[in-house]
Amino acid sequence: MGGAAGAGRLLSGEKVRVLRVIARLNVGGPAIHATLLSERLDPSRFHSLLVSGAESATEGNYLALHGRRIEGLHVVPELGREIHPARDVATVLRLRRLMARFRPDIVHTHTAKAGAVGRVAAWLARVPVIVHTYHGHVLQGYFSPARTRAFLAVERGLARVTDGILTVSEQVRREILGFGIGAPERVSVLPLGLDLEPFLGCDGLRGSLRAELGIGPAAPLVGIVARLVPIKRHEDFLAAAALVAARVAACRFLIVGDGERRAELEALAHRSPVADRVAFLGWRSDLDRVYADLDLAVLCSANEGSPVSLIEAMAAARPVVATSVGGVPDIVEHDVTGLLVPARDSDALAGAITTLLADPDRREQMGHAARKRAYPAYSSERLVTDVEQLYLHLLGRR
C-alpha cells in the first residue's frame, strides 16, 4: 500500500491500521509502552496488531505477571533479543508476509532488535509510515567498541527509511542525534506514559509490605526496582547498602526484580556485611504496596532511557536517589524530587541515601514535589493522545 492509500484511508473514515513490533514483552518500560498503546488507541479510528518475540528463560513476561492478555497479539518466537543472522533474515521475511496480509498504514517498532528487523520488513513491504521508538539505546555501555560501531552503522542506515524517530527523553534525543542517527526534524521526544493511578492512591497501603516481611515501622527501608542485568549495576547498590548500614541503625534494603544475574547477586549479598538486611523479592505485581513502604527508591544504572521505576516511585510520592545517566535527569530534578549521583560510584550513592534518611522533612517535601512532577506528565492518557496525533500527522504528511 502506498502513501496515497494511507492518506485516503483517513479521508474515507476507515480505521488506520497499526502494526507494532517489539522484541519481547519482558517486564519493563518498552513492554508497558507497547501494550498500552495497542490496547488504548481510539478503536473507532485505529486497528492495532501487536507482534512480539519470546522472552528468555531468565526474564519475566509482563502480561503473565499482571494476569493480562491482549487481543490480536501475534507471537514470532524467532524475534528475540539475541542476534542470529540466519534466523533474523527469516524473521524479516516472516514479518514482511504478515505485513502483506495485514496491510498496515503504520509500522511502529520498539527496542533495538525489533527496530532493525521490523523496519527492514516494513521498508520491503512498502508500508507508508515507519516509526521507531528509542526507549534508550545500546550504543553505550553494552557491547565492545567493534560491535557498537557495527550497530551504529545499522541504526544510521535504518534512520534513512524511518519517517518518525521517537525518544523517551530529551537527553536520549541529544545522544541519538550526537551519534549521527536521523535528521533533527525527524527525531522527536515523546515521553513514556504509564498507569499511575494506583501509585497516586497508595498512601493507604503503608505498613502492608512491612508486615509481610516482618520489618518494623521505624526501620528505614530503601529499595531498588529493576531487572537483574549488568546495566543496572546492582553491585553498586549492595556496596552502598553496606556503607549506609554502618551509619544508619536498623536500615533494611529491598531488591525487587529478576533476571540473569539473580544467583550471582544473591551470592554477592550473602558475602556482604548486610546479608541479613537485604531481601530479594523477585518480580512483584503489587508495586503500589512496595513503593508505599519505601523511605527511598534507588536506581544506580550505568545507562538508562526513561526508567519506569523512578516514574512510579515519584507518583507514589517517594523521593529518589539515582545515577545521572541517560534520560534520568529529565525525570529527576536534583535536590527537588531527589538526588542525582555519578554512575559507578557507590560512595556517592551511599552518601546521598544517608543524607536523605537523616532528614524526614526533606524526604516528605521531595516526595510531594516528585508526585507533581510525575503526574500527569507521564500519564497513559497523555501518551495515547500524543501518539494518536503523531500518527495522523505522519499519515497526512505522506
ZIMO-V290440 format. One record per residue. N is the residue number from 0. RES is the residue in one letter. D_CENTER is the distance of its C-alpha to the mean C-alpha in Angstrom with 2 decimals. Layout:
n/res/d_center
N/RES/D_CENTER
N/RES/D_CENTER
This chain:
n/res/d_center
0/M/32.25
1/G/32.72
2/G/31.35
3/A/34.47
4/A/33.91
5/G/30.40
6/A/31.89
7/G/34.75
8/R/32.54
9/L/31.41
10/L/35.07
11/S/36.27
12/G/33.90
13/E/32.37
14/K/28.77
15/V/26.30
16/R/24.94
17/V/21.24
18/L/20.06
19/R/16.32
20/V/15.44
21/I/12.49
22/A/13.31
23/R/12.55
24/L/11.22
25/N/10.22
26/V/8.70
27/G/4.92
28/G/2.45
29/P/4.87
30/A/7.54
31/I/7.55
32/H/7.76
33/A/10.32
34/T/12.28
35/L/12.63
36/L/14.05
37/S/16.20
38/E/17.63
39/R/18.27
40/L/19.56
41/D/23.20
42/P/25.04
43/S/28.22
44/R/26.90
45/F/24.19
46/H/24.28
47/S/21.02
48/L/20.63
49/L/17.42
50/V/17.86
51/S/15.95
52/G/16.98
53/A/17.43
54/E/15.53
55/S/17.44
56/A/19.67
57/T/17.61
58/E/14.37
59/G/14.08
60/N/13.91
61/Y/11.81
62/L/14.86
63/A/17.36
64/L/15.90
65/H/16.32
66/G/19.45
67/R/18.46
68/R/19.53
69/I/19.13
70/E/22.29
71/G/22.50
72/L/19.90
73/H/21.33
74/V/20.53
75/V/21.48
76/P/21.61
77/E/22.21
78/L/18.88
79/G/16.90
80/R/15.14
81/E/18.49
82/I/20.84
83/H/24.18
84/P/26.33
85/A/28.66
86/R/26.10
87/D/23.84
88/V/26.91
89/A/27.68
90/T/24.17
91/V/24.70
92/L/28.05
93/R/26.83
94/L/24.20
95/R/26.98
96/R/29.28
97/L/26.79
98/M/26.38
99/A/30.18
100/R/30.48
101/F/27.79
102/R/28.73
103/P/25.50
104/D/25.87
105/I/22.25
106/V/19.96
107/H/16.29
108/T/14.24
109/H/10.58
110/T/9.84
111/A/12.85
112/K/15.23
113/A/15.05
114/G/15.33
115/A/18.50
116/V/20.30
117/G/19.30
118/R/20.49
119/V/23.61
120/A/24.46
121/A/24.05
122/W/26.27
123/L/28.81
124/A/28.82
125/R/29.40
126/V/26.69
127/P/27.35
128/V/23.91
129/I/21.05
130/V/17.63
131/H/14.63
132/T/11.18
133/Y/9.92
134/H/6.17
135/G/7.97
136/H/11.06
137/V/13.24
138/L/16.26
139/Q/16.56
140/G/16.72
141/Y/16.10
142/F/19.41
143/S/23.09
144/P/24.44
145/A/26.13
146/R/23.21
147/T/21.03
148/R/23.91
149/A/24.04
150/F/20.39
151/L/21.01
152/A/24.08
153/V/22.34
154/E/19.66
155/R/22.58
156/G/24.51
157/L/21.88
158/A/21.42
159/R/25.09
160/V/24.65
161/T/21.56
162/D/22.55
163/G/19.36
164/I/16.67
165/L/13.73
166/T/11.45
167/V/8.97
168/S/11.36
169/E/15.01
170/Q/14.79
171/V/12.72
172/R/15.38
173/R/18.11
174/E/17.01
175/I/16.85
176/L/20.23
177/G/21.54
178/F/21.09
179/G/23.24
180/I/20.76
181/G/21.87
182/A/24.18
183/P/23.24
184/E/24.29
185/R/21.86
186/V/18.67
187/S/17.27
188/V/14.63
189/L/12.94
190/P/10.56
191/L/8.01
192/G/10.24
193/L/10.19
194/D/13.25
195/L/14.31
196/E/17.96
197/P/18.09
198/F/17.02
199/L/19.50
200/G/22.21
201/C/21.52
202/D/24.33
203/G/26.82
204/L/25.06
205/R/25.87
206/G/27.85
207/S/26.73
208/L/24.43
209/R/26.90
210/A/29.67
211/E/27.96
212/L/27.49
213/G/30.83
214/I/29.61
215/G/31.97
216/P/31.10
217/A/32.30
218/A/30.22
219/P/27.42
220/L/24.09
221/V/21.12
222/G/17.87
223/I/14.65
224/V/11.80
225/A/9.84
226/R/10.39
227/L/13.91
228/V/13.63
229/P/15.51
230/I/13.02
231/K/12.27
232/R/16.07
233/H/17.09
234/E/20.63
235/D/20.46
236/F/19.58
237/L/22.56
238/A/24.80
239/A/24.07
240/A/24.71
241/A/28.11
242/L/28.99
243/V/27.99
244/A/29.90
245/A/32.99
246/R/32.90
247/V/31.68
248/A/33.74
249/A/32.20
250/C/28.55
251/R/26.25
252/F/22.79
253/L/20.12
254/I/17.54
255/V/15.26
256/G/13.47
257/D/14.93
258/G/15.07
259/E/17.54
260/R/18.67
261/R/19.63
262/A/23.36
263/E/23.44
264/L/21.79
265/E/24.00
266/A/26.96
267/L/26.04
268/A/25.78
269/H/29.08
270/R/30.80
271/S/29.62
272/P/31.69
273/V/29.20
274/A/29.32
275/D/30.60
276/R/28.14
277/V/24.78
278/A/23.47
279/F/20.87
280/L/19.71
281/G/17.50
282/W/14.97
283/R/16.06
284/S/16.02
285/D/17.73
286/L/15.27
287/D/17.44
288/R/20.27
289/V/18.42
290/Y/17.48
291/A/20.92
292/D/22.69
293/L/20.90
294/D/22.77
295/L/19.94
296/A/16.23
297/V/15.52
298/L/12.86
299/C/14.68
300/S/12.52
301/A/14.48
302/N/11.83
303/E/8.46
304/G/6.92
305/S/5.95
306/P/5.18
307/V/5.25
308/S/8.28
309/L/10.13
310/I/10.09
311/E/11.28
312/A/13.73
313/M/15.04
314/A/15.62
315/A/17.53
316/A/19.58
317/R/18.70
318/P/19.23
319/V/16.84
320/V/17.67
321/A/15.21
322/T/15.76
323/S/16.24
324/V/14.11
325/G/12.18
326/G/10.83
327/V/11.53
328/P/15.07
329/D/14.13
330/I/12.82
331/V/15.26
332/E/18.88
333/H/20.87
334/D/23.67
335/V/22.81
336/T/19.64
337/G/19.47
338/L/20.44
339/L/18.95
340/V/20.38
341/P/20.57
342/A/18.52
343/R/20.54
344/D/22.96
345/S/23.41
346/D/26.49
347/A/24.76
348/L/21.99
349/A/24.83
350/G/26.75
351/A/24.13
352/I/23.60
353/T/27.38
354/T/28.00
355/L/25.95
356/L/27.23
357/A/30.71
358/D/30.27
359/P/29.45
360/D/30.42
361/R/28.04
362/R/25.16
363/E/26.16
364/Q/26.37
365/M/22.95
366/G/21.52
367/H/23.23
368/A/22.05
369/A/18.41
370/R/18.66
371/K/20.32
372/R/17.71
373/A/14.78
374/Y/16.86
375/P/17.60
376/A/15.68
377/Y/12.29
378/S/14.10
379/S/13.77
380/E/17.30
381/R/16.65
382/L/13.92
383/V/16.36
384/T/19.25
385/D/17.79
386/V/16.87
387/E/20.28
388/Q/22.05
389/L/20.41
390/Y/21.38
391/L/24.86
392/H/25.28
393/L/24.46
394/L/26.74
395/G/29.42
396/R/29.34
397/R/29.84
